[in-house]
Amino acid sequence: MTTTVLALLGLIAVASLTQAVFLIVLAVESRRLAQRVDDFQSRIGGELRPILGEMTRATENLAAASAATLGQARRVDVMMSDVTGRLSDTEGLFRNIIMPTASRLMSLTAAVRAVRTGLALYRRVRG
């Protein structure tokens, strides 16, 4: 073997050793990174768990409030429909009973006034 071949073989051996060391360092650092990520995930999960519980409780409260509001809106709708119906009935009653009666009373009052005025005029003329 010549010196050149031996030098190249030595260079290949050094490059292989360097590559192996690099891969070992990469594996160790990857493991450390994975451990840090696991620790971070555990810490964030521990911090977020109470927040998620609060958000779940708030969502349940909002759902209950929404259901109560819907029930109240339905009651108001039924009440307004009832009031509208009663107002319509009252308006019909007013138009059909009270107005004719009032106009009859006004006619009767006008007739009584006319009779009184006539009597007063008759008494004046006669007397």
Order of alpha helices (4+ residues) and beta strands (2+ residues): alpha-alpha
